[in-house]
Amino acid sequence: MEYTEALILVISFVVFLALRVPIAYSIGLSALLTLVVSMPFLPSVTTLAQRMAASLDSFALLAIPFFILAGQVMNRGGIARRLIDFAKAIVGPFPGGLAFVNIIACMLFGAISGSAVAAASAIGGFMNPMMEKEGYDKSFSAAVNITSATTGLIIPPSNILIIYSLASGGISIAALFLAGYVPGILIGLALMAVAGVYAFIKKYPTEKGVGIREFLKRFLNAFPSLLLLVVVMGGIVAGIFTATEASAVAVLYTFILAFAYKEITVKDVSGILLETAKTTAIVMLLIAASVAMSWVMSYESIPQEISAGLLGISDNPIVILILINLILLFVGIFMDITPAVLIFTPIFLPIVTKMGMDPVHFGIIMILNLCIGLCTPPVGSVLFVGCGVAGLSIQKVIRPLLPLFVVMLVVLILVTYIPELSLWIPELFGF
């Protein structure tokens, strides 16, 4: 029967999620059930295991544990506090200044660490009490922190862009990194616009401006942390090292910085390595299961069926992109970003490239869609972390989140239909 395998895959996956089976196991088990339709059970298990093991045999994937480790060191190394102090010196005097500080600090910390969860945790831990003390609504502070933390997945270096490169068949990581700058900054500016209007209406207090001497002091304190972005991206763009080698440089740099700041000691290193190992294990299991499911889908010709179904609805590129965006937004509500990228890239990338879209441009569109999903229940990891740090229930944060969601969607539409927003920087550097 036509679409039988696709139905088995989708229904079994939804059932496993409904039964609260961990997402990596849900992906693997639903892939196995789908494969069993076409071949005996034992060969199905063996094939799936081989695909999972082979999926991790990639030099590019080494960048992920290194960037995770760099993020862990930064989280404990006093870098977040220095970035916050610098951001306060820039935008503190504006209406909603502390909300702007939250957003800019998340953008900087997320970009340097490559982790939205780390940004929500580190910056939220500092900013939420500070904003509450100044009279800001607690739920609004949490909403600002949650949405702005996702910019770190778009502004490079970003683990998820590395994963998209893997899923797309090896698109240049450097090109993807460069393509993320403008969309990521646009998201930040859009969130600041909403926060500024909200703060003006609520008449929230502003910070006192700092003198030139104090500004320079805060800049110099934050400069070594900011320099990491220049070292990593400059090295990649100049061809001095690959993204994987850049991740190792980032680890070395953050350790030197953290020890120089005297924020961590040798005794802290074992705990940092343990947390890194735990996070890496979770991410790698998700990658292995997702790549295996992607292979099963390809084996059962499911992407071709979906492609034919979408193109059967319309051959208008605008309509197709609207449908793909809606599907990805829906997927982001229920699925974590890593498996979503690995599973849906092989489905949608052939469709958009057939329409003439640049794969780098589509990668940014996909990540933007799924970043919005990270802020939405029931599986939004950044939403849960942000609420946990703020000590609030999800229900209390949803209302102030809505206008922030709207501007993120507006930026998504702009990036979708204006390719130059993503592509002009990579083209400037010859990628």
C-alpha positions in Angstrom: 0.0 0.0 0.0 1.3 3.5 -0.9 2.6 5.6 2.0 2.4 2.5 4.4 6.0 3.0 5.6 5.5 6.7 6.1 2.4 6.1 8.1 4.1 3.5 10.3 7.1 5.8 10.9 5.0 8.8 11.8 2.4 7.0 13.9 4.9 4.9 15.8 7.0 7.9 16.5 4.1 9.9 17.8 2.9 7.0 20.0 6.4 6.6 21.5 6.6 10.3 22.3 3.1 10.2 23.8 4.3 7.3 26.0 7.1 9.6 27.2 9.8 7.4 25.6 13.1 9.5 25.4 13.3 11.1 21.9 16.5 9.2 20.8 14.8 5.9 21.6 11.6 7.0 20.0 13.5 7.8 16.8 15.4 4.5 16.8 12.4 2.3 17.6 10.1 3.9 15.0 12.9 3.6 12.4 13.2 -0.1 13.3 9.5 -0.8 13.0 9.4 0.9 9.6 12.4 -1.1 8.4 10.8 -4.4 9.6 8.1 -3.9 7.0 10.6 -4.4 4.2 13.1 -7.0 5.7 13.3 -9.6 8.4 13.7 -8.5 12.0 17.4 -9.6 12.6 18.7 -8.0 9.4 16.7 -4.9 10.3 18.4 -4.6 13.7 21.8 -5.3 12.3 21.4 -2.8 9.5 20.2 -0.1 11.8 23.0 -0.7 14.3 25.6 -0.4 11.5 24.0 2.8 10.2 24.1 4.3 13.7 27.7 3.4 14.2 28.8 4.6 10.8 27.0 7.9 11.2 29.4 9.0 14.0 32.5 8.2 12.0 33.0 11.8 10.9 35.9 14.2 11.5 33.5 17.1 11.4 31.5 15.8 14.3 34.6 16.1 16.5 33.8 19.8 16.6 30.7 19.2 18.7 32.2 17.9 21.9 34.9 20.5 21.7 32.4 23.4 21.3 30.4 21.8 24.1 33.5 21.7 26.3 34.3 25.4 25.4 30.7 26.3 26.4 31.0 24.5 29.8 34.3 26.3 30.5 32.8 29.7 29.6 29.7 29.0 31.8 31.9 28.6 34.8 34.7 30.9 33.8 33.2 34.3 34.6 32.8 35.2 30.9 29.0 35.7 31.2 29.4 38.4 33.9 32.0 40.3 31.9 29.8 40.3 28.8 26.8 41.5 30.8 28.8 44.4 32.3 30.0 45.4 28.8 26.4 45.2 27.4 25.2 47.4 30.3 27.7 50.0 29.4 26.4 50.1 25.8 22.6 50.0 26.1 21.9 50.5 29.9 20.7 54.1 29.6 18.0 53.3 27.0 14.3 52.5 27.9 14.3 48.8 28.6 18.0 48.9 29.0 18.3 45.8 31.1 16.2 43.9 28.7 18.6 45.0 25.9 21.5 43.9 28.1 19.8 40.5 28.4 19.4 40.2 24.7 22.9 41.4 23.7 24.6 39.3 26.4 22.7 36.2 25.2 23.7 37.0 21.6 27.4 37.3 22.5 27.5 34.4 25.0 25.5 32.1 22.7 27.7 33.0 19.7 30.9 32.3 21.7 29.6 29.1 23.3 27.4 27.9 20.4 24.8 26.8 22.8 21.3 28.2 23.4 20.8 26.3 26.6 24.1 27.5 28.0 23.2 31.1 27.1 19.7 30.8 28.7 21.3 29.3 31.9 24.3 31.5 32.3 22.8 34.9 31.3 19.4 34.2 32.8 21.1 33.3 36.1 22.6 36.8 36.3 20.0 38.9 34.5 16.7 37.6 35.9 17.4 38.7 39.6 18.9 41.9 38.4 15.9 42.8 36.2 13.4 41.8 39.0 15.3 44.0 41.5 14.9 47.0 39.1 11.1 46.4 38.9 10.9 44.4 35.7 8.1 41.8 35.5 9.6 38.3 36.2 7.8 36.6 33.4 8.8 39.2 30.9 12.5 38.9 31.9 12.3 35.1 31.4 10.6 35.5 28.0 13.3 37.9 26.8 16.0 35.5 28.0 14.5 32.4 26.4 14.0 33.9 23.0 17.3 35.7 22.8 19.2 32.6 23.9 18.3 31.0 20.5 20.4 33.5 18.6 23.5 31.6 19.6 22.4 28.8 17.3 22.4 31.1 14.3 25.3 33.4 15.0 28.5 31.3 14.6 30.2 29.2 15.7 27.2 26.9 16.0 27.0 23.2 16.5 23.7 22.9 14.7 25.1 24.4 11.6 27.8 21.8 11.6 25.1 19.1 11.9 23.2 20.7 9.0 26.4 20.5 6.9 26.6 16.8 7.8 23.0 16.2 6.9 23.2 18.1 3.6 26.1 16.1 2.3 28.9 18.4 3.1 27.9 22.0 2.5 30.7 24.4 3.5 30.6 25.0 7.3 32.4 28.3 6.8 29.7 29.5 4.3 27.0 28.5 6.8 28.7 30.2 9.7 29.0 33.5 7.7 25.4 33.2 6.5 24.2 33.2 10.1 25.4 36.6 11.1 22.8 38.9 9.5 19.7 36.7 10.4 21.0 36.3 14.0 21.5 40.0 14.4 18.1 40.7 12.9 16.5 38.4 15.4 18.3 40.3 18.2 17.3 43.7 16.9 13.6 42.6 16.5 13.5 41.3 20.1 15.1 44.5 21.3 12.4 46.5 19.5 9.6 44.6 21.3 11.4 44.8 24.6 11.9 48.6 24.2 8.2 49.2 23.4 7.1 46.9 26.3 9.5 48.8 28.7 8.3 52.2 27.5 4.7 51.2 28.1 5.4 49.8 31.5 7.8 52.7 32.4 10.6 50.5 33.5 13.6 52.3 34.9 16.8 52.9 32.9 20.4 52.4 34.0 22.7 55.3 34.6 25.2 56.0 31.8 28.9 55.2 32.4 31.8 57.5 31.6 34.4 56.9 29.0 36.9 55.5 31.5 34.4 53.0 32.9 33.3 52.1 29.4 36.9 51.3 28.4 37.4 49.3 31.5 34.4 47.1 30.9 35.3 46.8 27.2 38.9 45.7 28.1 37.4 43.1 30.6 35.2 41.7 27.9 37.7 42.0 25.0 39.5 38.7 25.6 36.1 36.8 25.5 35.0 38.7 22.4 38.4 38.0 20.8 37.4 34.3 20.7 34.9 35.0 17.9 37.6 36.7 15.9 40.1 33.9 16.4 37.6 31.1 15.6 35.8 32.7 12.6 38.9 34.5 11.3 40.9 31.3 11.3 38.1 29.4 9.5 37.5 32.1 6.9 41.2 32.6 6.3 41.7 28.9 5.8 44.1 28.6 8.7 42.1 25.8 10.3 38.9 23.8 9.8 35.8 24.2 11.9 36.9 21.1 13.9 40.3 22.5 14.5 38.8 25.8 15.4 36.7 24.1 18.1 39.9 22.7 19.7 41.4 26.2 19.6 38.3 27.5 21.3 38.7 24.9 24.1 42.3 25.9 24.7 41.5 29.6 24.6 38.6 29.4 27.0 40.6 27.3 29.5 43.5 29.9 29.4 40.9 32.7 29.8 39.1 31.0 32.7 42.3 30.3 34.6 43.6 33.8 33.9 40.3 35.2 35.4 40.9 32.8 38.4 37.2 31.7 38.1 38.1 28.0 37.9 40.8 25.8 39.4 42.4 22.5 38.4 39.9 20.8 40.8 37.0 22.1 38.7 38.3 20.5 35.5 37.1 17.0 36.2 33.5 18.2 36.8 33.6 20.3 33.6 34.8 17.2 31.6 32.1 15.1 33.2 29.3 17.5 32.3 30.8 17.7 28.7 30.8 14.0 28.4 27.2 13.7 29.5 26.0 16.3 27.1 28.1 14.9 24.3 26.7 11.4 24.8 23.1 12.7 24.6 23.9 14.7 21.4 25.7 11.8 19.7 23.0 9.3 20.5 20.5 11.7 19.0 22.7 12.1 15.9 23.2 8.4 15.5 19.4 7.6 15.9 18.4 10.5 13.6 20.8 9.5 10.8 19.6 5.9 11.0 16.0 7.1 10.7 17.0 9.3 7.8 18.6 6.3 6.1 15.5 4.2 6.6 13.3 7.0 5.1 15.6 7.1 2.1 15.5 3.3 1.8 11.7 3.3 1.9 11.6 6.2 -0.6 9.7 8.3 1.9 11.4 11.7 1.0 10.4 11.1 -2.7 6.8 10.5 -1.6 6.7 13.6 0.5 8.4 15.6 -2.3 5.8 14.4 -4.8 3.0 15.2 -2.4 4.2 18.8 -1.8 4.9 19.4 -5.5 1.5 17.9 -6.2 -0.1 20.7 -4.1 1.6 23.5 -6.0 4.7 24.1 -8.1 4.8 27.8 -7.0 8.1 28.3 -5.0 6.4 30.8 -2.7 3.6 28.3 -1.8 6.2 25.5 -1.3 8.3 27.6 1.0 5.2 28.5 3.1 4.3 24.8 3.4 7.9 23.9 4.3 8.1 26.7 6.9 4.7 25.6 8.5 5.9 22.0 8.6 9.2 22.9 10.2 7.5 25.2 12.8 5.1 22.3 13.7 8.0 19.8 13.9 10.0 22.2 16.1 7.1 22.1 18.6 7.5 18.4 19.2 11.1 17.5 18.2 14.5 18.7 19.4 16.5 20.7 16.9 19.3 18.1 16.3 17.1 15.2 15.1 14.8 17.6 13.3 17.7 18.8 11.2 19.1 15.4 10.5 15.7 13.9 9.6 14.1 16.7 7.6 17.2 18.1 5.7 17.2 15.0 3.3 13.5 15.4 2.7 13.3 19.2 2.0 16.7 20.0 0.6 16.2 18.2 -2.7 12.8 20.0 -3.1 14.2 23.5 -2.6 17.4 22.9 -4.6 15.2 21.8 -7.5 13.4 25.2 -7.2 16.8 26.9 -7.5 17.3 27.8 -3.8 20.9 27.9 -2.4 21.4 25.1 0.2 23.2 27.6 2.5 20.1 29.9 2.4 17.8 26.9 3.1 20.0 25.9 6.1 19.5 29.2 7.8 15.8 29.1 7.1 15.6 25.6 8.7 17.6 26.6 11.8 15.4 29.8 12.3 12.3 27.7 12.1 13.5 25.2 14.6 14.9 27.9 17.0 11.4 29.1 17.4 10.4 25.6 18.3 13.0 25.6 21.1 10.9 28.3 22.8 7.6 26.4 22.6 6.1 23.6 24.7 6.0 20.7 25.0 9.7 19.9 23.9 11.2 23.4 23.9 14.5 22.8 25.8 15.4 26.5 26.0 11.9 27.2 27.3 12.3 24.7 30.1 15.8 25.9 31.0 14.7 29.6 31.0 11.6 28.9 33.1 13.7 26.7 35.5 16.3 29.5 35.9 13.6 32.1 36.5 11.7 29.8 38.9 8.4 30.2 36.9 5.9 27.8 35.4 5.6 27.7 31.6 2.0 29.0 31.8 3.2 32.3 33.3 5.8 32.9 30.6 3.7 32.2 27.5 1.8 35.5 27.4 5.0 37.8 27.3 6.5 35.3 24.8 3.8 35.8 22.2 4.9 39.3 20.8 8.5 38.0 20.8 7.4 35.0 18.8 5.6 37.3 16.3 8.8 39.3 15.5 10.8 36.1 15.2 8.3 34.9 12.6 8.6 38.3 10.8 12.4 37.8 10.6 11.8 34.3 9.4 9.6 35.5 6.5 12.2 38.2 5.6 15.0 35.7 5.6 13.0 33.2 3.6 12.1 35.5 0.8 15.2 37.8 0.7 18.1 35.4 0.1 20.6 38.2 0.2 20.2 38.5 3.9 21.8 35.1 4.3 24.1 35.0 1.3 25.7 38.4 0.8 28.4 37.8 3.5 29.4 34.3 2.3 29.5 35.7 -1.3 31.6 38.6 -0.1 34.2 36.2 1.2 34.0 34.0 -1.9 32.0 31.1 -0.5 
